[in-house]
Every structure is written in structure tokens, then in C-alpha cells.
């Protein structure tokens, strides 16, 4: 009798366990959307790319502590410096010694498909179906067009992307000019390439900083590494050819012609004309010779020269890439830098690069080494929640951010959702992850920030909406992010390396005058063909045709439209 009662009690206990939890590989996982995620101590090892301004992800970080309290998961993070991210990823994948999760890496969709097919990245389809809560909300209800963009050719989803509908990022090939210098030479913000040339000449010749020394640098830039659209040609080329440096890496500098055919910008007549224009600026001493060799720290030193400003114009996604992030009233210079509209070229052409996709590939990958893949997935799923997103980005509630008061106005003029108490650029902190790994930042979220006192988002929203969007193509003219097959990715790797190395080398030679565009253009095109450009375009055409119609303009959020 006692034995029978014991069996009944045992069965009841097991029933409670089954109803209340879902059994993973030895770890009890709670049902989708419920917190905590686990009912017993569980550790997830994450290899994550570092974001600037974070002191320590593992010890005393307020967001890490909050994430662990909410989920019950102990998070152990191996930090990878941003500059070493690609090398570290390559070495890790080659070694096969993987963490539970790879986070924050910007992976090529083809690499994701390849590693998934080879078994190093596990498919998430079933995990999304069984354990997804915030993932389903994002992909099934609110942004269903994203499913097609993150699904590999074999039908599997091997990663959770960072979702960031950053309007100003969609139009981030911007140029900034120093307004006090325009005032000093009595000129307006230029609107054409010829006006820009005249402004730079005035900066060089008329001593706009007023120190009696010819120390002005009319126009400077930096090499690609460490910058954000800060190379010499990125903004200027929008006046000559559709020149995309915003899309996923493997698709950059490609575009669709009027017949729906994929073309390379660097093989177009407009590109040649743009190079000749830049050579004209360089030959007259209007482009800083260091623009082809200096890195981000050097352009910052130039733009923040003590006592007197020495830089007139420079490209970049936002002024904080080069300028001290403080208002003039607080001792900085950031509000002295004003946005330049896409310049009208000599043939009337101007087209802003536009990439309104809002996803970062490979930012949360559960690997084949994960002992508890359900837990690793559930942790990523939870990071899409509003509470997690706002703490990842900004930090601690009522310390770094707060829910908005009724009288606060958002970036786009609507009601605010939250107030960013501690503005960007406040130095090293241990309150947040500053956008590492993944979040779910919709346009509604981003534009719901209180605009008052913010020196970043209102400035960039206005610059994008007024100076870039009017010159952007319609969405049906764009190549969406393409997911390539394993074979396509393998073949493209060598083609892209050879072509891009040659294109970038000749770009500099043409601009500084070591090669003459008119005399050597035909040989340049022939070399592109010999390096495999026709085959590269063929591969991308095949991928585009397979995905054509996958995304329509009606599905994309366009907050500035």
C-alpha cells in the first residue's frame, strides 16, 4: 500500500516536471517565452566580438548580471577584439574547437550556409518552432520578409541575425563639412561636384581657420579598416555611378541595371569619370595625401587638432567617426559639422546608396559543440525582447535610460518610448554591451528615443531624410541580401579576392596620378575580365534570379519616407 502510494506520488511529480519544463540534453528548459530559461545552473560559453566602450563583459557588467538573473544561465564570454574578428573566426572554424555560441561576428551568408552544411553550425528551424517566442514574434508576425533573407539554400536557418532598422545606417555613405569654414569663406553647403571643388579651393586658399598659416586640409579620409564609409571615394562616387559599400560585404559595389542584370560599379563609365574628378582634386592639392594610408585614430587626431580646426570636409557614417563627441557649448565640435547632400555630378547623375535591410548576418550562431543547444538558442531568443534589447544597447534602467514621460517627443516627432539618459560617447563603461551580439531594434524602437538633448540620432535622421533619401533608388531596383550556395561561395572567394585587390590598387593609382584613366581604362577592363569578373557577375545573377521577388517595397520599414 505504501509502495503504491509512493509510485503515485512519483508519477505526479514527473507529470509536473513534464508539464512545467521541456527536457533538453540533461538540462530542464522551461516552455517558450517563460523565464528563467533553465531550472538548474547551466553555463553557456560565448565567443563574442568586442564593441568599443565596454570595460568587462564578464565581471560587474550590469547587462550581463541582469541577463543571468532573468534567464538563470551563467554566461561566460571569450572576448575577441574587433580588429581580429575575421582572423579569429577563420582559425576557430578551421580548428573545429568551437564555443557553444559565436556572437557578434559579421559573417558572409555564404559562409553561414557552408558551415551549416558541413555540420559546424546547427540548424535552428526546429528550435524556433518548439522554443521560439520573441523569434517567432519577429520573423512570423512583424518582419516575415526576414525569413527569406536568413534562410540558406538548403532550407535551414543557421543563425539569428542582429535586427537593426537603423534609418541613417541604410543611407550611411555621407559627407560632412565644417560650417564655420563655410561661413568664413562666404559659401553655402555645396550641392554639385563643381560647387564642392570650389569650396575646397576656398578652404585651401582663404585661411578659413584664421591663424595666418596655410595649414588647412580641405578634404581628408582614411583607409577602410576601422572606419565607417570613410574612404576617399565612397561619398563622391554617388555623383557618378551607383556605388554600394553598405550591403553585405560580398555584394558591395554591385548594382542592377535597367534590365535587371547584375553589374559591377567599378567597371562602369561613371566610375571612370568619378576617378578623373578625384584625380583633379588630388592634383590641385585639395585631397590630403594621407587619406590613402591613415587609419581611424589618425583622422581623429587631424579632425580634433587642438586650439584651431584644420580639416574642412571628410566622409563618414556620422561625425563621431572623426570629431570629438561633444557639443560646441561643452567644448567639442560635433555640431559644427553639417551634412552634405548627395552632389549632382557633371552629367546630372546623383544616386544615394540605399540598403534598407536592417540585418546583421551571423550574429548569434549555435555551434555543433553546444552541449545544451536549446539553452543557447533560448538565450538568443530572449535577447530579441524589448527589455533585453534596451539594456544591451543602453544599460541600467533609471541610470542609463528610462521609459519616456508623456511629454517627450521621439526622433521622428511622434511620442517617445524611452529616454537615453547617458548619451553616446561617454567613454569606457560597464553598464551595457553597447550593441554586441544581437538585439531587435525596429524602426519604431530606434525612432522612439527621446530627441531632446541627443546629439546623434536627430542629427542623423535629418541628414538621411533630407540629404540622402530624396536621391535613393526605389527598393525594387536594389539587390537584396543574397544567400549563396556552398559551391557558389567557394568559387566566389578567390574571384572576389583577386578582383577587389586589383580594383582597390588601381583606384589609388588613378586618383593620385600614377595611372591615367583615359589611357589605361581599356586595359583595366580587360584585366578585370581576365581576373574573372564575368563569372562573378554570372554567379550573382543566378543567386539574384533565384531570390527575385522575395522582398517587396511594401514589406520594408521606411521611416523617413
N, C-alpha and C positions, 0 to 999 in steps of 0.2 A: 504493500500500500504506500509506504513511504517512498519506495523506489519509483512507483508510478507517478506520484505527485512531483517527485524530482524531475522526471522526464518531461512532464507537462510544463513545469516552470522553465526548464532548459529550452524547450521548443518555443515558448513565449518570448524568452529573451532573444533567441535567434531571430524570431519574426520581427521584433522591434529593431534589431540591428539591420535586417534586410530592408525594412520599410524606411528607416531613417538614413541609411547610407547606401552607397554603391561601392562594391568591393573592387578595388584596384589590384595591383600586383603586390598584395601583402599590406596595403595601406587603405584604411577606410576613407572613402571620399564621399562627401555629402552631396545631395542632389544639386543639379544645375541651379546656379544663382544663389544658393544658400551659403552663409558664412558661419563659422570658419569653413575652409575647404576640406580640412582634414581633422580627424578626431584624435590623432596621436602625433607626437613630434615627427616631423618629416623635413628633410633638408633638400633643397634644390640648388645645384651648382650651376651658376650662370657665368659664361664668358661674355662680357659686355664692353662695348666701345665707350670710352670716356667722353663726357661732354665738358666743355670749359666751365670753370667756376664752381666745381664740386670738390669739397675738401676730402671726403671719405664716404664711399658708398656703404661700407660695412660697419663702421663704428660711429655711433652717435648721430647718424643721418636720420632726420625726423621723418622723411618719407619712408625710408627702409623700415624704421621702427613701426610706423603706422601700418605699412603693408603686412608686416609679420603679425602684428596684433589682430588685424582684420581676418587674415587667412589661416593663421595657425602654422604657416610654412616658414621654416628657417631659411633665409636667403643668404647664400654665400657667393660673393661676386669676385671673379677674377677680372680686373680692370685692364683694358687694352687701350693704350694711347691712340688718339685719332690718327696720328701720322703713321702709325704702324699697323693700322687695322687690316688693310688688304694683305700685307705680308703675313701677319699672324693668322688670318683666316686661311690662307693658302697652306701654310705649314700645318695647321691643325687638321684641316681636311685630309691632307696627304698622309698624316701620321695615323689617322683613324682613332686617336685618343681624344675623344670628344667630351665636352661637358654635357650636362643634362639639356641645357638651353644655350643657343647662340643668340645674343641680343644686341641690337643697335647697329649691326653690320649692314651696309648698303650693298646688297647682293644683286647681281645681274639675274633677271628672271630665268635666263638660260642655265646659269649655274645652279639655281634652285631646282629646276627640272632635272638636271643631270644628277645632282647629288640625291635627289629623291628617287630617281630611277635606279641608282646604284645602292640604295638602302641606307644611306647615312642620315637622311632626313626622313622622319616618319610621316606618312600621310595623316592629315588631320580631319578628313571628311567624317569618319565615324565618331571621332571625339567631339566635333562640332555638333553633330546630330544628337549625341547622347548627353554631353556635358555642357554644351554651349548655352549661354544665357545672353550676355552682352554681345557676344559674337553673332548670335542669331539676330538680335535686335539691329545690329549694324548691317549685316550682309543680306538678311532676308527681308527686313522691314523698311529700313531707312535708306540704305545705299545698295540696292540689289545689283546695280551695274558693276560693282566692285568684284563680284564673284567671278565674272568672266575674265577680269584683268589679273586675278591672282591664281587662277586655275591653270595648272600645267597641261601640256598636250595629252598626257595620259589620263586626264580627268581628275587627278588628285590635287589637293591643296596642301602644300608642304610648308607653309609659313603663315604667320599672322603679320600683316603689314602695319606700319605706322600710318594712321589715318590723320591727315593734317590738311584740311581745306583752307590753306593759307592763301588768301586772295593775292597779297603782294608777292608771295613766292611764285604764283602762277605767271607773274609778269615781272620777273626779278632781274632782267638784263637792263639795269637802269644806269643813268649817269647823274652825277651831282656836280654842281658848280658853286663857287664861293661868292655869295651875294654881295658882301662888302667890296669885293673887287669889281663886280659889275657896276656897282654904284660909283666907284672911284673913276672908272673909265667912261661912265655915262652911257652904258649899253644895257639892253634888255636880255633876258634869258633867250638864247638862240633857238630858232625853230627850223632852220635849214642847215645843211652841211656847210654852205658858204658863210652863213652868219656865224657858225661855230668857229670856222677858220679865222674870221675877222676878230672875234672875241679873243681867241688865243693869241693872235698877233698883238692886240692891245695889251693883254696881260704881260707879254714879253717886253714890250717897248715902252709902256707908260708908267712903270713903277707903281702898280696899284697898292702895294703894301706901304708905300711912302717912306721907306727908310733910306732912299738915295743910293741904294745898291742894286745892281742887276742880279738879284738872287731869286727872282720869281721862276717857278717851274710851271709853265702854262698847263701841261697835261701829263699825268703820270699814271702808271698802272702797276700790276705785279704779275708774276708767273702764276700758273693755275693752282699749284699746291697751296693749301691753307687759305685760299681766297674764296669769294662767292661772287662770281661774274665780274672779276676784277682784271681780266686780261685786256690788253690794248684794243683788241678788235671787237669784242662781244657787243657792246652797245652800238658802235659805229656801223657795223655790218648790217644792222637792221634798216639802214638807209639805202641798201644796195641789193640785198637778197634775203630771203627768209633764212635766218641763221640761228638755229636752235641749239643752245647749250643748257637747256633746262630739263629736257626729257630724260628718261633713264639713260645711263651712260652709253649703252651700246647703240642707242638710236640718235645720239646727238649729231647735229649738222646734216640731218636728213629732212626731207620735206616731200609733200605730194604736189605734183604739177597739176595743171588744169585737167589732165586726162586720167588722174588718179594713179599716176605712176610715181614710184619712189625715186627720188633724185638726191644727189649729194650737193649741198650748198657750195662746197669748196671746188666744185667742177663747173660752176656756172659763170657766165659772162659778168653778172653783177658782182660776184666775188672778186673777179679781176679788177673791176672798177673800184671796189672798196679798197683793195690793196694799193692801187695807184693814189687814191685820196690820202691814205695813211702815209704813204711814202712822201707825198707832198708836205704833209705836216712835219714829218721827221726831217726832211731835207732843209726845212726852214727853221729848225731848232725849236719846234713847238711841242714835240714829244720828248719826254725825258729818256735819255739812252738807258737809264737803269730800269726802265719799265719792263724790259725783256729778261731781267735777271733777278730783280729783288723779290723778296718774299713779303708776307703779311706784316711781319714785325718792322721791316724797313719802310713800307709805305705808311705805317702808323707813325713812325719817327718823323717822316717827311711831313705828314699832314698835321702833326702836333708840334711843329717846331716852336720852341719857347719864345716868348716875347712878341714875335711877329710871324704872321702866316706867310708861307712861301709856296703853297700849292693852289692852283686855280681851278682845276677840274679833274675828276677821276671817276671811273666806273665802279659799280658795286651794288650788291643787292640792297644795302641800306648804309647810311653814313657811319654807323657804328663799326663797320668793317675797317674804317681808317681813322675816323675822328674820335676825339675824346667824348664819351657818352655823358655829357652834361650840358645843360642849357648855358647860354652866354651869361645869363644873370647869376649863374652859380660858378662861373669861372671856366666853363667849357666853350665849345664852338659848334656844337652839333646843329643848332638852329640857324647857323649862318650858311649851311649847305642846303641848297634848294635843288629840286628835281628838274631835269631837262626832259622835255617831251621827245618822243622819237622824232629824229630830224628828217625832214624831207630831203631826199637825195637829189643830185643834179638832174636825174631823169624823172623826178616826181615820185619816186618809189619811197615808201616807208611802211614797214610792217613789223609790229612788235611780236617777238616770240611769246607764244602763249601755250602753257602746258597745264590745263586745269584738272589734273588727275588727283592730286592730293594723297597719294600713297607712296610710302617708302618700302621697297621690297626687302624681304629677308630680315625684318627687324625682330622677329621672335620665332625661332626655329627650334622645335623639339627634336633632339637627335636620337639615333638608334641606341645610344649609350644610356638614355634615361631609364633609371630603374622604376620610376613611377611616372610614366608619360601622362597619365590622367591628371596628376597633380600639377605637372609642368604646364599642361595645356590650360587647366583651370586657373592657374596663376595669371597667365597671359590673358585669358578671357576676362578676368576681373579687372585687369589694368585698362580695359576699354570703358569701365564705368566712369561716370561723371566725377564721383568722389575721388577715385584714384587718379584720373587724368589731371584734375585741377591741383592735386597735391604733388604729383610728379613734376608738373611744369613750374608751379609757384612755391610750394612748400606748406607751411603750417597754417591752419585756419585761424583767423583773427590775429595772426602775427605777420604773415607774408601776404595774405589775401583774406577777403571777407565777402560774404554774399552781399549783393548790392542793396542799397537803400532805394526806396521808391522814387526818389528824385534824381537818381543817377541815370546818365544817358550813355548808351553804347557807342562803339566806334562808328557804326553806320547811322546813328541818330535815333535808333529805337531804344526801348528800355534796356538798361544794363542788367546783366546776370550776376556779375561779380566785380569786385574792385581789387586791382593789383596794388597792394599797399607798398611793397618793396619793388621799386622799378628795376628794369633790366640793367645790367652792367654794374651791380653793386659790389663786385669783387668776389673772392672765394667765400663760399658759404656751405653749410651742412644741413640745409633745410629741405632741399628737394633733389631730384635727379636732373633738373634742368633739361627735360625732354629726352632723356636717354630711354632706350628700349622702345616701348610702344605706348601710344595714347589714342584717344578717339576725340580729336579736335575738329568738330564740324565747323562749317562757316558760321552757324548760329552761335557756337561756343566762342569762337575767336572774336566775332563782332559784338559779342555780348559783354566785352570788357569795358569797364567804366573809362570813358575817354578823357576825363578831366585829369590834367597833370601828367599824362602819359606822353613821353617824347618819342615813342617808337611807332605804335600801331596807327594812331590818327595820321601821322606824317606819311606813312607808307600806304595807307588806304587812299589818301588823297592823291598821292603821286601816281599810284597804279590806276585809279579810276579816271583821273583827268589827263594824264600824260602818256599812258600806255594802252589802256583798254580801247580807246577810240580807234587805234591803229592795229588792233589784233584781228586775226582771221576768225571766221566762224568755226565752231567746233567740228563741223563735218568736213572741213578742209585739213584737219590735223591727223597725224598718225597717233593713235592711242598707244599706250604701252603694250608692246608685243611680247608674247610668250613664245620662245623659240624651242624647238625640239632639241634633244641632246645632240643629234648629228649636226643640226644647223649651228648650234653653239660651238661645237668643237671646230667646225670649219671656219666660223667667223673669227675665232680667237686670233689665229695667225694673220688673217686678212686685215683685221682692224689694227693690229699692232703695226704691221708694215705700212699701211696707208696713213694712219694717224701720225706716226713718227715722221714720215716724209712730208705730209701736209704741214705740220707744225714747224718743221725745219725750214721749209720753203716760205712759209708765212713770214717768218722773221727776216729771211734773206730778201724777200720782195719789199718789205716795209723799210728796212734800213738801207736798201740800195745795193746790196751785194748781188742781186739778180734783178734784171729788167723784165717787168711784166709783159710788155709788148713783144720783146724779142724772144722770150723764153716760154711764153704761155703754151704754145702748141707742144713743146717738148714736155712741159709739166703735165699736160693732159695725157700725153702718150705714156708717161711714166705711171700715172695713176692707173691706166688700163693694164699696164704690164704687172702692176702690183695686185691686180685682182678686183678693181672697182666694179667692173660689170658683174662679176659673180656675187660680190657683196650686195649689190642692188637687187640682184635676182633673188637672193635668199630672203631679203627683207620684203620684197614684193610678194613672195609666196606666203610669208607669215602674215602680211597685211591682208591679202586676199582671203586668207582663212578666217581672219577675225573681223573683216569689214562688216559694218552694221552692228557690231557688238555693243557699241556705245553711241547714243544719240545725244544731241544737244539738250533735249528736254530732261535728261537724267542728271545733268551736271549742274551743281550749285554755282550760280554766277551772282555773287552778292553785289557786285559793282554795276551790273547791267541795268 
